[in-house]
C-alpha cells in the first residue's frame, strides 16, 4: 500500500472511532428504555454511567495501547481495536441487559484508545515537513465523524434503535478486512521497544504537569470548564426528550448542528476574534457565552428557542483552545509535551466524572419526587460552575502567570 492509501486507511479508522463516540448520544433514551429504565431520570443516570465507563477505560488504557503499538507494531493493534469495535457494536445492537451494554461501552473505550496508535502510524509514514498537515487531517476527520455520528444515529434510529449499531459494525468490519490484506506495518522491528512501567500509568503526565506552579490556576480553570461543558453530550438527548419530547431523529440532528457550529466557531470565528481582541479576552468572552447558553437551556420552555441559544453555546468552545494557547505560551519549550499530556488527561477525567454528577441532578428535577420539574437544572449547574471560574480566568493574563516554569 502506498503512503497515500495508508493515510486514507488511518483517516477512515479515525472517522469510524469518532462516529462510534457520537452515534450513541441520540439513542441513549431509547436504549435505556429497552433495557428497563423506569423513568427518564433513571435513564439519564444509567446512560451517564455508560458514558463514564467509556471515558474511564479510554483514559486508563491509552498509555498501554500506545506502548503495545511500540512493542508489537501498529498494524496488529489497529486491527485488533477495529475488530473489538465490531464486537462492541454487535453487542449494542442485540443487548437487552443494561450490564451487557455497560461492558460493551467499557470495551469500546479500550478500542477507542487506538487514536494514539493511529496518530503514531501517521507519524511513521509522514515526512517531517508533512506531519503537521497530516495531524490536522486527523483533527478535521474526527470533527466530521462527530457530526456524522449523531446524525446517523438519529436517522437510522427511525428504522430501529439497533440499526445504527449494525451499520457501524459493518463499517468497522469492512475496515478490518481492508487493513488485514493491504495495510503495511509502519514500524519495523528494529525501531520497536519493550513495554515499560510508564506505559501502565496514565497519571504520569498529569502529576508531572501539576508540579509546574505557573500552570495550576489555568489547569483548574480548564478542568472546571471541561467538566461543565460535558453536560451537553451527557444530557442533551435526555433533556430534549424530557423538555420537548424530541425523537431520536431530532436529537441527532440538533447534535449534528451543534458539531457544525463548533467547527465553524473554531475554524472561522476564533482566529478573527483572537486577532481583534487577543487570546485572554476571547477566553473570557467564551466563558460568558458559555454561561448565557447554559442558562438559556436551563430555563427555556419552547423548542424554537434552542435555535437562538445553540449558536451562543457553540461560541463557548473557544475557551479550551485559548486556554491551551495561554498555557503553552508560559511553558518552556522542553515541556510542551508534558503540558499537552496533562490537558488530554484532564479532559478524560472530566468525561469520567461529569456524567456521574450531572445525571443525578437531572434525576432530582425530573423524578417522581422532584420538588420542581426542571429538566434544564443540570445546565444551570453548569452555568454556575462557569460563572465561578470567571474571576479566576480574569487572573490568567500572561503577566499573571509568572515566569516560564
C-alpha positions as CSV (number, residue, x, y, z in Angstrom):
1,X,0.0,0.0,0.0
2,X,1.3,3.5,-0.9
3,X,1.7,6.0,1.9
4,X,-1.3,7.9,0.5
5,X,-3.6,4.8,0.8
6,X,-2.2,4.1,4.3
7,X,-3.2,7.7,5.1
8,X,-6.7,7.1,3.9
9,X,-7.0,3.9,6.0
10,X,-5.9,5.8,9.1
11,X,-8.3,8.6,8.4
12,X,-11.2,6.1,7.9
13,X,-10.2,4.4,11.2
14,X,-10.4,7.8,13.0
15,X,-13.7,8.5,11.3
16,X,-15.2,5.2,12.5
17,X,-13.9,5.9,16.0
18,X,-15.5,9.4,16.0
19,X,-18.8,8.1,14.6
20,X,-18.8,5.5,17.4
21,X,-18.3,8.2,20.0
22,X,-21.3,10.3,18.7
23,X,-23.6,7.7,17.3
24,X,-24.9,6.6,20.8
25,X,-25.9,10.1,22.0
26,X,-29.3,10.4,20.3
27,X,-30.0,6.7,21.1
28,X,-29.5,6.8,24.8
29,X,-33.1,7.4,26.0
30,X,-34.4,4.6,23.7
31,X,-31.6,2.2,24.7
32,X,-32.1,2.8,28.4
33,X,-35.9,2.2,27.9
34,X,-35.1,-1.0,26.1
35,X,-33.1,-2.3,29.0
36,X,-35.6,-1.4,31.6
37,X,-35.0,2.1,32.9
38,X,-38.2,3.1,34.8
39,X,-38.1,6.8,34.1
40,X,-36.3,9.5,32.0
41,X,-34.4,10.5,35.2
42,X,-33.3,6.9,35.9
43,X,-32.4,6.5,32.2
44,X,-30.1,9.5,32.4
45,X,-28.2,8.1,35.3
46,X,-27.8,4.8,33.6
47,X,-26.7,6.5,30.4
48,X,-24.3,8.7,32.3
49,X,-22.7,5.6,33.7
50,X,-22.2,4.2,30.2
51,X,-20.5,7.4,29.1
52,X,-18.3,7.4,32.2
53,X,-17.3,3.7,31.6
54,X,-16.3,4.5,28.0
55,X,-14.2,7.6,29.1
56,X,-12.6,5.7,32.0
57,X,-11.3,2.8,30.0
58,X,-10.1,5.1,27.3
59,X,-8.2,7.1,29.9
60,X,-6.7,4.1,31.6
61,X,-5.8,2.1,28.5
62,X,-4.5,4.9,26.2
63,X,-0.9,4.6,27.5
64,X,-0.9,0.8,27.4
65,X,-2.3,0.7,23.8
66,X,0.3,3.2,22.7
67,X,3.0,1.1,24.4
68,X,1.7,-2.1,22.8
69,X,1.9,-0.5,19.4
70,X,5.5,0.5,20.1
71,X,6.3,-3.1,21.1
72,X,4.2,-5.2,18.7
73,X,3.8,-2.8,15.7
74,X,1.0,-0.5,14.7
75,X,-0.9,-2.9,12.4
76,X,-1.9,-5.6,14.9
77,X,-3.0,-3.1,17.5
78,X,-5.1,-1.2,15.0
79,X,-6.7,-4.2,13.5
80,X,-7.5,-5.7,16.9
81,X,-9.1,-2.5,18.0
82,X,-11.3,-2.3,14.9
83,X,-12.3,-5.9,15.4
84,X,-13.1,-5.1,19.0
85,X,-15.4,-2.3,17.8
86,X,-17.2,-4.8,15.6
87,X,-17.9,-6.9,18.7
88,X,-19.0,-3.8,20.6
89,X,-21.4,-2.6,18.0
90,X,-22.9,-6.1,17.6
91,X,-23.5,-6.4,21.4
92,X,-25.0,-2.9,21.5
93,X,-27.4,-3.8,18.7
94,X,-28.5,-7.0,20.4
95,X,-28.3,-6.3,24.1
96,X,-31.4,-6.3,26.3
97,X,-29.4,-6.2,29.5
98,X,-28.0,-3.0,30.9
99,X,-24.9,-4.7,32.3
100,X,-24.2,-6.1,28.9
101,X,-24.4,-2.6,27.4
102,X,-22.1,-1.3,30.2
103,X,-19.5,-4.0,29.4
104,X,-19.7,-3.2,25.7
105,X,-19.1,0.5,26.2
106,X,-16.2,-0.2,28.5
107,X,-14.7,-2.4,25.8
108,X,-15.4,0.3,23.2
109,X,-13.3,2.7,25.4
110,X,-10.4,0.4,25.2
111,X,-10.7,0.2,21.4
112,X,-11.2,3.9,21.2
113,X,-7.8,4.4,22.8
114,X,-6.3,3.5,19.4
115,X,-6.5,7.2,18.5
116,X,-3.0,7.2,19.9
117,X,-1.8,4.3,17.7
118,X,-3.4,5.9,14.6
119,X,-1.6,9.1,15.3
120,X,1.7,7.2,15.8
121,X,1.1,5.3,12.5
122,X,0.6,8.6,10.7
123,X,3.9,9.9,12.2
124,X,5.7,6.8,11.0
125,X,4.6,7.3,7.3
126,X,4.8,11.1,7.2
127,X,7.9,13.0,6.4
128,X,8.7,15.7,9.0
129,X,7.6,18.5,6.7
130,X,4.1,16.9,6.2
131,X,3.4,15.8,9.8
132,X,1.7,19.0,10.9
133,X,-0.6,19.0,7.9
134,X,-1.4,15.3,8.3
135,X,-2.1,15.7,12.1
136,X,-4.5,18.5,11.1
137,X,-6.3,16.0,8.9
138,X,-6.8,13.8,11.9
139,X,-8.5,16.6,13.8
140,X,-10.7,17.5,10.8
141,X,-11.7,13.9,10.3
142,X,-12.6,13.5,14.0
143,X,-14.7,16.6,13.8
144,X,-16.5,15.2,10.7
145,X,-17.1,11.9,12.4
146,X,-18.5,13.6,15.5
147,X,-21.0,15.4,13.3
148,X,-21.9,12.3,11.3
149,X,-22.2,10.1,14.3
150,X,-25.3,11.8,16.0
151,X,-26.8,12.4,12.5
152,X,-26.5,8.8,11.5
153,X,-27.7,7.6,14.9
154,X,-30.8,9.8,14.8
155,X,-31.8,9.0,11.2
156,X,-31.2,5.2,11.4
157,X,-33.0,5.0,14.7
158,X,-36.2,6.0,12.8
159,X,-35.9,2.4,11.4
160,X,-34.9,0.7,14.6
161,X,-32.9,1.6,17.7
162,X,-30.4,-1.2,16.8
163,X,-29.9,-0.1,13.1
164,X,-27.2,2.5,13.8
165,X,-25.1,-0.1,15.5
166,X,-25.4,-2.6,12.7
167,X,-24.3,0.0,10.2
168,X,-21.3,1.0,12.4
169,X,-20.4,-2.7,12.8
170,X,-20.4,-3.1,9.1
171,X,-18.1,-0.1,8.5
172,X,-15.7,-1.3,11.2
173,X,-15.7,-4.9,9.8
174,X,-15.0,-3.6,6.3
175,X,-12.1,-1.6,7.6
176,X,-10.7,-4.7,9.4
177,X,-10.8,-6.7,6.2
178,X,-9.3,-3.9,4.1
179,X,-6.5,-3.4,6.6
180,X,-5.8,-7.1,7.1
181,X,-4.9,-7.6,3.5
182,X,-3.5,-4.3,2.3
183,X,-2.2,-2.2,5.2
184,X,1.5,-2.4,5.7
185,X,3.3,-2.3,9.0
186,X,4.8,1.1,9.6
187,X,7.1,0.3,12.5
188,X,10.0,-2.0,11.6
189,X,11.2,-4.5,14.3
190,X,14.5,-2.6,14.8
191,X,12.5,0.5,15.9
192,X,10.3,-1.3,18.4
193,X,10.8,-1.1,22.2
194,X,9.7,-3.2,25.2
195,X,6.8,-2.2,27.4
196,X,7.8,-0.1,30.5
197,X,6.1,0.8,33.7
198,X,5.3,4.2,32.3
199,X,3.1,2.5,29.7
200,X,0.8,1.3,32.6
201,X,0.5,4.7,34.3
202,X,-2.0,7.2,32.8
203,X,-1.4,9.6,35.7
204,X,2.3,10.1,35.0
205,X,1.9,13.2,32.7
206,X,-0.8,14.6,34.9
207,X,1.3,14.6,38.0
208,X,4.3,15.9,36.2
209,X,2.5,18.9,34.8
210,X,0.8,19.8,38.1
211,X,4.3,20.3,39.6
212,X,4.6,23.4,37.4
213,X,3.3,26.2,39.6
214,X,2.5,28.6,36.8
215,X,0.1,26.1,35.3
216,X,-2.0,25.2,38.4
217,X,-4.6,28.0,38.1
218,X,-5.1,27.7,34.3
219,X,-5.4,23.9,34.6
220,X,-8.1,24.3,37.3
221,X,-10.0,26.7,35.1
222,X,-9.7,24.4,32.1
223,X,-10.8,21.3,34.1
224,X,-13.9,23.1,35.5
225,X,-14.9,24.3,32.1
226,X,-14.4,20.9,30.5
227,X,-16.5,19.4,33.4
228,X,-19.3,21.9,32.9
229,X,-19.3,21.6,29.2
230,X,-19.8,17.8,29.4
231,X,-23.4,18.5,30.3
232,X,-24.1,18.8,26.6
233,X,-23.1,15.3,25.3
234,X,-24.2,13.7,28.6
235,X,-27.7,15.1,28.9
236,X,-28.7,16.7,25.6
237,X,-30.7,13.6,24.5
238,X,-32.5,13.2,27.8
239,X,-33.1,16.9,28.2
240,X,-34.6,17.1,24.7
241,X,-36.8,14.1,25.4
242,X,-38.0,15.4,28.8
243,X,-38.4,19.0,27.9
244,X,-39.8,18.7,24.3
245,X,-40.5,15.0,23.7
246,X,-37.9,15.0,20.9
247,X,-37.4,11.9,18.8
248,X,-34.0,10.4,18.2
249,X,-34.1,12.0,14.7
250,X,-34.5,15.5,16.2
251,X,-31.9,14.8,18.9
252,X,-29.4,13.6,16.4
253,X,-30.0,16.5,14.0
254,X,-29.6,19.0,16.8
255,X,-26.3,17.4,18.0
256,X,-25.0,17.4,14.4
257,X,-25.9,21.1,14.2
258,X,-24.0,21.7,17.4
259,X,-21.0,19.9,15.9
260,X,-21.1,22.0,12.8
261,X,-21.4,25.2,14.9
262,X,-18.4,24.3,17.0
263,X,-16.4,23.5,13.9
264,X,-17.3,26.9,12.3
265,X,-16.6,28.7,15.6
266,X,-13.1,27.2,15.9
267,X,-12.1,27.4,12.2
268,X,-13.7,30.7,11.2
269,X,-14.7,32.9,14.2
270,X,-11.9,32.1,16.7
271,X,-8.9,33.2,14.5
272,X,-10.6,36.5,13.7
273,X,-11.6,37.3,17.3
274,X,-8.1,36.5,18.5
275,X,-6.6,39.0,16.0
276,X,-9.1,41.6,17.2
277,X,-9.1,41.0,21.0
278,X,-6.2,38.7,21.9
279,X,-6.3,35.3,23.5
280,X,-7.2,36.3,27.0
281,X,-10.2,38.5,26.1
282,X,-11.5,35.8,23.7
283,X,-11.3,33.2,26.6
284,X,-13.3,35.5,28.8
285,X,-15.9,36.0,26.0
286,X,-16.1,32.3,25.6
287,X,-16.8,31.7,29.2
288,X,-19.5,34.5,29.2
289,X,-21.2,32.9,26.2
290,X,-21.0,29.6,28.0
291,X,-22.9,31.0,30.9
292,X,-25.5,32.6,28.7
293,X,-26.0,29.4,26.7
294,X,-26.3,27.1,29.7
295,X,-28.7,29.5,31.5
296,X,-30.8,29.6,28.3
297,X,-31.1,25.8,28.0
298,X,-31.7,25.7,31.8
299,X,-34.9,27.8,31.6
300,X,-36.4,27.8,28.1
301,X,-39.8,26.2,27.7
302,X,-40.2,26.4,23.9
303,X,-38.2,24.3,21.4
304,X,-37.7,27.1,18.9
305,X,-35.6,29.0,21.4
306,X,-32.9,26.2,21.0
307,X,-32.1,27.8,17.7
308,X,-31.2,31.0,19.5
309,X,-29.1,29.6,22.3
310,X,-27.3,26.9,20.4
311,X,-25.0,29.3,18.4
312,X,-24.3,31.1,21.6
313,X,-23.3,27.8,23.3
314,X,-21.1,27.0,20.3
315,X,-19.0,30.2,21.0
316,X,-18.1,28.8,24.4
317,X,-16.0,26.1,22.7
318,X,-13.4,28.9,22.0
319,X,-12.4,28.5,25.7
320,X,-10.2,25.3,25.5
321,X,-8.0,26.4,22.6
322,X,-7.4,29.8,24.0
323,X,-6.7,28.4,27.5
324,X,-4.3,25.9,25.9
325,X,-2.5,28.7,23.9
326,X,-2.1,30.8,27.1
327,X,-0.6,27.9,29.0
328,X,1.6,26.9,26.1
329,X,3.0,30.5,25.9
330,X,4.1,30.4,29.5
331,X,5.6,26.9,29.4
332,X,9.1,26.1,28.5
333,X,9.6,24.6,25.0
334,X,11.1,21.4,26.6
335,X,7.9,20.8,28.5
336,X,5.2,21.3,25.8
337,X,4.7,17.5,25.6
338,X,4.0,17.4,29.3
339,X,1.5,20.2,29.0
340,X,-0.4,18.6,26.2
341,X,-0.5,15.3,28.0
342,X,-2.0,16.8,31.1
343,X,-4.6,18.7,29.1
344,X,-5.7,15.5,27.5
345,X,-5.7,13.7,30.9
346,X,-7.9,16.4,32.4
347,X,-10.3,16.2,29.5
348,X,-10.6,12.5,30.1
349,X,-11.1,12.9,33.8
350,X,-13.9,15.5,33.2
351,X,-15.6,13.0,30.8
352,X,-15.5,10.4,33.5
353,X,-16.7,12.4,36.5
354,X,-19.2,14.8,34.9
355,X,-21.7,12.1,33.8
356,X,-21.7,10.7,37.3
357,X,-22.6,14.0,38.8
358,X,-24.8,15.9,36.4
359,X,-27.2,12.9,35.8
360,X,-28.3,12.7,39.4
361,X,-29.0,16.5,39.2
362,X,-31.2,15.7,36.2
363,X,-33.0,12.9,38.1
364,X,-33.6,15.2,41.1
365,X,-35.5,17.6,38.9
366,X,-37.4,15.1,36.7
367,X,-38.0,12.2,39.0
368,X,-41.3,11.4,40.7
369,X,-40.3,13.2,43.9
370,X,-38.9,16.3,42.3
371,X,-39.9,19.4,44.2
372,X,-39.8,21.3,40.9
373,X,-39.9,19.8,37.5
374,X,-37.0,21.5,35.7
375,X,-35.2,19.3,33.1
376,X,-32.7,22.1,32.4
377,X,-31.4,22.1,36.0
378,X,-28.0,20.5,35.1
379,X,-27.4,23.3,32.6
380,X,-28.0,25.8,35.3
381,X,-25.5,23.9,37.5
382,X,-23.0,24.1,34.6
383,X,-23.6,27.8,34.2
384,X,-22.8,28.3,37.9
385,X,-19.5,26.4,37.5
386,X,-18.5,28.5,34.5
387,X,-19.6,31.7,36.4
388,X,-17.4,30.6,39.4
389,X,-14.2,30.4,37.2
390,X,-14.7,33.7,35.5
391,X,-12.8,35.6,38.2
392,X,-10.0,33.0,38.0
393,X,-9.9,33.3,34.3
394,X,-9.6,37.1,34.6
395,X,-6.3,36.5,36.5
396,X,-4.9,34.4,33.7
397,X,-3.2,37.2,31.8
398,X,0.3,36.2,30.8
399,X,1.9,38.5,33.2
400,X,-0.2,37.0,36.0
401,X,1.1,33.5,35.3
402,X,4.6,34.4,36.3
403,X,7.8,33.4,34.6
404,X,8.1,30.3,32.4
405,X,8.3,27.1,34.5
